Amino acid sequence: MKKVMMTAMLMLAMTAAMAQNERPAKMDATSLTELLVKQLGLSSTQKTKVSALNKKYESVLGGPGMGRPRHDENSNSSNSSNNKRGQRPELTDTQKTEMQQRRTQRQAYEKELKSILTDDQYQNYQKMRRPHRNGQNRGEKSE
């Protein structure tokens, strides 16, 4: 019984320690700017530029409107049956268009950010983002 309790306490402690290192799912422009300043060592000029950039693209970075459900509660039964089998629901044309617009905006954000950061800072920024993309940027070929 002691071993079970000790194992449970150890698992709880490890979970709590790991949770402290994770970033929130949604970040506003100010929190993201502060995170980048801390992680990348931005100068005051860079901080000002990155802050303006983050505010400009806040909707793409996790601001209002992001994280919405992909489909409404009135979805048809075929989507419901697909979800039960572990398949993704079919996207509507509107959702596909919105997704493409967000992707385009995200690429524009990345391009502008790259022009503000030094090469080393941008490489570190990419390393920060990689856990969200399984270690590889979409569209890039693995070497």
Summary of the structure (lengths in Angstrom):
residues: 143
radius of gyration: 19.9
end to end distance: 50.5
largest distance: 59.2
contacts: 296
relative contact order: 0.09
helix: 67%
strand: 0%
